[in-house]
Amino acid sequence: MNTPSAPNRGPIPEGQESNFVFPTEYPLKVAGKNSSALETVVVEIVTRHVGDFDSTTVTVRESKGGKYLAVSLTFTAQSKAQLDALYRELTAHPEILWAL
C-alpha cells in the first residue's frame, strides 16, 4: 500500500500513485541553516512552481539553538508532477537541508 508520509516527504517514487486528490491545499515545511536568504530562496522557488502562490501564508521559525530556520507555507497543489518538480528544486538547493 502506498501511503505518503505526513504529509508527503518528497517526490513519490516513479510508477507509484499519489493518495492526494488534486487540486489540494498543501502544507510545506522547508529547513536550512539560519541565513537571511533562506526565506527568499524558498519563496522564489515556490513561486516558480505555483503561479498563484500567496506569500502571506509564509511563516519563519528559528530553531531552539538558533542554528536553523524552518520556513512553512501553504499553497494549492495542482498535480503530482508539480509537487515532484517543486521538491526536486528545493532539495537540490545548497541552502536547503530538507523539505517536507
Secondary structure, DSSP 8 states (H G I E B T S, - for coil): ----SSS--S---TT---S--SSEEEEEEEEEES-TTHHHHHHHHHHHH-TT--GGG-EEEE-TTSSEEEEEEEEEE--HHHHHHHHHHHHHSTTEEEE-
